[in-house]
Structures are given as C-alpha cells and as structure tokens.
Amino acid sequence: MTQLDTPTIPIRPVSPEPAADGDDVGLYEIRRKIYPRAITGRFRNWRVAIVIATQVVYYGLPWLWWNDRQAVLFDLAARKFYIFGIVFWPQDVIYLSVLLILCAFSLFLFTAVAGRLWCGFACPQTVYTEIFLWIERKIEGDRQARMKVDAAPASPAKVARKSAKHMLWIVLALWTGYTFVGYFTPIGDLGERALALNLVGWETFWILFYAFATYGNAGWMREQVCKYMCPYARFQSVMFDKDTLIIAYDAGRGEPRGSRSKKIDPKAAGMGDCVDCNICVQVCPTGIDIREGLQYECIGCTACIDGCDQVMDRFGYPRGLIRYASTTSLAQGMTRRQIWRRVLRPRTLVYSALLLIIAAAAGVSLALKSPLKVDVARDRGALAREASPGVIENVYRVQIMNMAEIPRQFRITAEGLPGIGVVGLVQPVKVDAASAKLIPLRLQVAQGAAAPGLHKVELLIEAVDDPAIVRRENTTFILPRP
Amino acid sequence: MIVEDEVTMPNRELTARRLMWIVWPAFVVAAAAELAFFSVVDPLDLHVFGAPLEMSRQAIYTLGFFGFWAVGMASSALTLFLEQPAHDDDAADAELPSDNPRR
C-alpha cells in the first residue's frame, strides 16, 4: 500500500474563494442563473423517493388523529406538545435538548461516512427546490427550453407560462405555510377558519411568512442558500476525513479528457475516459464542475454521477468515472469492499456509540416517564400558625400535574411527624386529563408531637386507580416554640 | 428579481449581500433564542412595567421572535460596520504630500 498522504487527484477539501471565471468580480458575485438539466438514474430515483417520503410525512402528519386529538400537535397556546401517545410539558424541555443532540450527532455521523447526504437528499432546501424545479420543468420544459424562453423577448405566451408557474409555486408555498402553522394549532379548525377568512393575526402572519420563505428559497434563491447562507456548508470540511465518501471525479481514469467518436479506442488514442460532454456541469444544481475536485458548493446531490453513468453506458465504458469515493480509495485504487471496511473507523464508531447511548438513555427515560408530576412549595405567608389550641398548622401550595390523557383522582397523605394529617381537603382530588391543578394544602400536628423547630416531612400523592402511580415529595414542617 | 446577467450593477449585488449578512444570521439566532427562552419561560408570566402583558401566548411568541430578530440584526449590522476598515488606506495615502514616505 502506498502512503495516504499522496493524493493523485486534486481534491480540495474546501475552497472558500469562488472559482475565478469571468463572472466573479472580487467581493461581488454576479449570479448566473442556473438551469439544471433533468436527469434519470439510480441516485435520482433515491432522491425522488426521499422527496416523496419526507413530504408525505410533512403534509400528512398533522392530519393524523390519536386519542381524539391531532396526533402531532405542538400546542403553543397551552404549552403542551402532543406526539402520538406522549404529552410533553414545559418541564420536559430536556427531551428537546436530547433530540437536538441526537440530530447533531447523526449529522456528524452521516457526514463522516458519506459527506453531505443531508444536503443532497433530505434538506428542505433541496427537497423544495426539487419540487419547484419539477413544476418549472412541467411548464417551461427542460434546460434548453427554459434557457430559450428566458432569452426570448416578452410575449403573451411567455407571460402566460411564467404566470402559470408562479401561480402553482404560490399555491404550493401557501399550502406549505398552512401545514406549518397546522403543527402549532389544530389544522382542521385552522383550515375552516382560513376558508371563512377568520384567522387570528398571528396565524395569517406565519402562514404568509412561511409561504414566502418557501417560495423565495425554492423558487428564487435555490443554490444561493446553500452557497451563501448555510453555515453547515462552510464547516462541513471539519467533519470530513480521507475515508469520507465524497462525490469524486476519477481524474486518473478520466484524463486527458476530450471528445471522440464511439468507435475509437481511447487508450490507443492516448485519451482518458472523460468525453468532455459537460453533462456533469449541466445537471449540477449549484453550477459547478465536479472535475475540478471537491468544492464547498457541492451539495452531494449525485446528479453528476447519474449523468456521467449514462454517458459511460452510451460509450460502452465502465460506470463510475464520477462516483462516491474516498480520497484514500482514489489514491490507492481500493476495491468496494476495502472502502466499506474503512467506513468502520474510530471516528464513525465513536459517533455511533454516542448516538446509541444517548438514544437508549432517552428511550428508557421516556418509557419510565411518570404520568404524574408534583410541585410542592411552602405558602409564602405565615410559616406556622396555631389552628386551634395546641394544634399547629403549616400551609403549602401543591401543584398536581396529571400528564396522562385520562382524568385521574389522587389521594394526598403526609408522613414524618407523629399524628401529622391533611385537613380541610376534599379527597380524592380530581385532575382532568393532561392538565394541572393547584391546591392549597393544610397540614396539622399537635404542639407537643416533636421538639420545636424545622422538621422534614414527606407528602405522598397517589393515584386512586393505580397505586403504581405515586410521588413522594419532601418538604418541611415548622413547629414554633410554645 | 434575482436573475442576473453580466450587466447587473455590482453595487446592488453588494448591498443585497450585506443585507443578507445582517438579516439571515439574526434570523437563525432568533429562532434558537426563541426556542431556548420560551421553553423555560411562560409568556403569561412576563410583566412589562409591572403589569402583565394582555395578549395571547401566540401573540407574545410572535412578538418575542421579532424582538430577538431585531436584536440579532442590530448586532450583525454593528459587526459588519466595525469589520470595515476605519479608513481607506489607498485613498488616504493619495492625499498625503508627495514627499511623505507613506506614499
């Protein structure tokens, strides 16, 4: 095996400067509109499948029902998140942090294994650009036709096509915005009120805002979001290493490139396998030439792989002149198996282990999540008072949170001092489904039951229907000097 | 329109880019701040000048988001402003007397 440090193809991990072609003037970049050419192939099928899957989930999820309510509802008004059988309260914010940590580690892991999989397949920016491009293609045609339309002077036909495209884009964007708000406020009700033009101001605002962002990002901004706005695009290089699978052009095999007849033997003619057809450039949604090496603009969408494979097929050359390959594999000419073995390396194993541990811990914690939470606080007023001769009373404020989606009854008792008892409370206490109840609680103890001072006592809150649902809360009882 | 061609004025481009540098990072930070702040603070617990806000939670969330966004934009704008050199060296040097060694 040769040493790892000798790259045989010019792969640059990241290039902060824009390529020096005539369009770039220092700091200012004049954007040349990109007309990605449609492509078919195995990776494209994957991408379409993922676009459909993510959007079925996104548009469909708010319409699912569970326990007579929306299955997934982030009810901001009530500060409760419903996700199928689980209700999250503000106290459960730790799970949100855990979720974000899991997302971050997944991103690290996927990026270390195969580069920008997220960007190329799952990022909403890519997904909506794909959908918007699909509409654009249906109405204006493929790359050549669109370029012709744009170059042509204004005509009724052109205006009609452009308006139709924008109308469809806007309708889709509005539906997307409506769905987005439907995650935060019951979607059916929202739809009825939208039709009756009876939305609350903030609902209207967020629907329009999200629709505008979708329309702007997927219709107009497109690759510029990835190139100039996305922080991930800039720091992804630190997650790459020499064994990361990236989309690479095999320069050793392709060069010297050149157009040729199908009949000639490239080896005899002293040519590489690249026929210089520029398909890889035409299909690229960010408008780069992958043959110049890995660039930070590359979102890993694999369109160039599909494009190049088609051309290789046509010429009868083996596929994979552009392919998923690691820097090491290109340098050493590794087999597929060797490449896959390198996927299991310390970095990915550590990420996977951390992911598994955190996910398992979160899963266990969720499974053991008690459907009852209790907050006990001493009343801020009097510390202790004599309720009747020789009887000392302390007052508390107890909040009983019934996290379950059925109404429950709870019995409250106290322990820790001889003869301690709960008085003046109608037991059991009824608490509605998924709601909280604040009750004033009075505890009484006879004056001589213990020495004057501060005593630890324990409150026991127990569900009547299920003794397993029980909380023990520590608090204090003050016995004053007689 | 964002469709550009060779004759687009670079200055407009630069202005657009600078606006993006101010608005966009502030938006991302505002989203994070909103999430962090309102996951621990109930909007109905907020008091302004000693009096509770008489608005729905959603209205306060929305206002809060724009508040965070505005603060973020102010910070980005200031960063962008300070990032620029305090004076243009070439232009300033051109005004110096011809025997000044800095020229």
Interface residues (C-beta under 8 A of the other chain):
Chain A: D23 V25 L27 Y28 E29 I30 R31 R32 K33 L76 A77 R79 P90 V93 L96 D150 F184 T185 V200 G201 W202 E203 F205 W206 W220 M221 Q224 Y228 M229 P231
Chain B: M1 I2 V3 E4 D5 E6 T8 P10 N11 E13 L14 R17 M20 W24 V28 L35 S39 V40 D42 S56 R57 Q58 A59 Y61 T62
